[in-house]
Amino acid sequence: MSKLVETKRAYDKIADLLDQEIRRRSGNVKDLEQFREALQVAFYLLGWAQFEYLVRQQVKELLEEKVRAKSVEVHAWHYLQENVKGLSVRKRLDLIFHSDPKTRDSLDKDYELRNEAVHNYKHLPAGARDISKWLEALEQLVDGFP
């Protein structure tokens, strides 16, 4: 179990408190809706940051395992291990999810949303998944790392 579980619990609690405040108020709740958008982006980015750390750790373990193998590919794996810091998140995801293109494609789309939120200060689109469910899905991916 990773920190993603605690992040999900915190998000759920804060989102619930925000929902309660919206229901309690009578009148204009525009400021609270803006808070909700900021909350969603903040927890989306926090979830990605935690997931990226876990991906880095998983790739490190994967490379250590591959380097210990006694095959001709060990030289390529050793080279990759020495240069792992230069790998982008997407390349690391390729290493982990090479046999699951559906998950890899989904993560690529999520990463695009992440980039828009980080670099262009954009809110998540209305059609973006529920943050709580998304964090739970990330945790399931981490639990299923090969």
C-alpha positions, -999 to +999 in steps of 0.1 A: +000+000+000+014+034-010+009+070+000-018+071-028-042+055-003-037+083+022-039+109-006-072+095-016-085+095+019-075+131+023-091+141-010-123+123-001-125+140+033-118+175+020-142+171-010-169+159+014-164+189+036-166+212+006-198+194-006-213+200+029-204+237+028-220+240-007-252+223+006-252+245+037-250+277+018-279+293+003-270+316-026-239+321-046-214+292-043-192+303-072-162+307-049-167+272-036-169+258-071-136+275-078-121+260-047-133+225-059-115+230-092-083+240-074-087+211-051-091+187-080-060+200-098-040+200-066-048+164-057-044+153-094-009+167-094-001+153-060-013+118-071+009+121-102+039+131-082+035+102-059+028+078-088+059+090-106+080+083-076+066+048-074+073+043-112+109+054-107+113+029-078+097+002-099+120+008-129+150+008-106+140-026-092+133-039-127+167-028-140+184-043-110+167-076-117+176-075-154+212-066-148+215-097-126+204-119-155+230-139-173+221-132-209+235-113-238+209-085-231+226-078-197+248-053-214+219-033-227+201-035-194+233-023-176+237+006-200+200+016-194+206+013-156+235+036-158+215+061-178+181+058-161+181+094-149+178+105-185+146+085-190+114+104-192+083+094-172+068+081-204+098+059-212+097+045-177+060+038-181+069+020-214+092-003-194+066-012-168+035-014-191+050-027-223+027-057-223-004-037-214-009-010-242-044-001-230-032+009-196-001+026-211-024+046-235-046+056-206-016+068-186-004+088-215-037+107-217-036+113-180+000+126-183-012+150-210-037+164-185-010+166-159+012+186-182-016+210-191-023+215-154+013+220-144+026+240-173-004+259-186-022+263-152-053+247-167-081+232-147-091+196-153-116+193-181-152+186-171-150+151-185-120+142-164-125+112-141-134+115-105-102+122-086-110+097-059-116+069-084-085+080-103-063+078-072-078+044-064-070+032-099-034+044-096-030+025-064-043-006-081-018-001-109+010+002-083-002-030-065-001-048-099+034-037-109+052-067-123 
